[in-house]
Amino acid sequence: MTTLDNAKDILITNDIDGYSTRPSPKLYPYQWFWDSCFIAIGYSHFDIDRAKREILGILESQWANGMIPHIKFNSKTKGYFPSPDKWKIPEPKLTSGITQPPMLAIAVWEIYNKDRDKKFLRIVFEKIKKYHEYLAKYRENENLLFIDHPWESGTDDNPIYDETLRRIKITISLRYKRKDNKIIASSHRPTKEHYDRYIFLLQEFAKYKYKINIIKNRSQFIIEDVLFNSIWCEANLCMGYIAREIGEKSLQFLDWYEATKKKMREKLVDKYYFSFDVKNKTLIKKKSCASFLPLFAKISSRKEAEEILKLINDFTLKFPVCTYDPKSPEFDPKRYWRGPVWININWFLIRGLMKYGFVKKANEIKMKTINLIKKHGFYEYFNPKTGEGYGADNFSWTAALLIDLFND
Ligand code: 2M8
């Protein structure tokens, strides 16, 4: 079997029901929102109908207010903590109660570019529009979107959130049993201090019945996140294109794009782009992979892009690219989002570098990413010094994005 065949096989094996795919068989046995967007992009190269069904599968989980939750559970599977009953959501659905980076329109635009099926765009347009309206209405703070849980960032234990999490006072006694660290070595997963806060926040959200205004007032973790806002910008551009293709209004999306981009440039830059802690009123000046994302959405000026390129070089050990500053004492080449190489970040980078004409660098990262997977396997993340794979094996987005890189 070729590596490409392996990749396709992983997606097919991780299929749940023809409409959703597990990120990995054991560690993540349900459908995750942004994972499935990457998965759909992978499928679009060899089974376009299945790619479209992955998108429909995500949309099934949408709440009445437009929110798209980060996990769609099902009643047949067990083995993940926090399980569906822990979320206590105010919705007659089996889902989590928080969202993830809004990749949906980006994935749909990728699919559309393969077969120009306007019928599919018409089926999904209103629902994605409703999701964007939800984000603009409930998550906007001075023209930037905020996240209210580290899991919403997709880069869960990125050290940029450490200080904010440390300030959270846990006011109740927490009793819970993790499952992740029974499957994967504890030293490769988030710490207990982090999990305590993840779970505490969930319990607070349930107490507030997921009312965003109350959460925004009372919670300590309110972050205008660089990665999330960059993806929001790009997704609005894609919604603008989609709207135009099917004769719908595109102006609102382009307004959101412009307003967010302007605010990011005003508020989030200090040489590099950083996230802003709303409660502590500080720019979190820690260098992480999130600072690369403005390239992907073409937010940075030429000069800023050149600085980001230097940062990428600083973040390149033997295998590109570290997710956290390798010179920082918080860097850990084995622990989750605190240093290891992640394939989706490399994918964002490759696309972003191409947009600024940094073709050589983009191709270099692309070839090294493909070779890393070929040699070390379809892992969730990789040691940037040795290439060793960690976390889940047969990880879906590693497979899906490899398919995309091969075909790009
Ligand atoms: C990781 O996050 C989940 C919680 O959502 C977990 O650790 O249990 C993150 O890497 C996230 O970005 C990803 O979507 C998810 C599933 O692959 O796993």
Residues whose N, C-alpha, C, O or C-beta is under 5 A from the ligand:
A	BS01	2M8	P23 Y28 W32 D35 W151 G154 T155
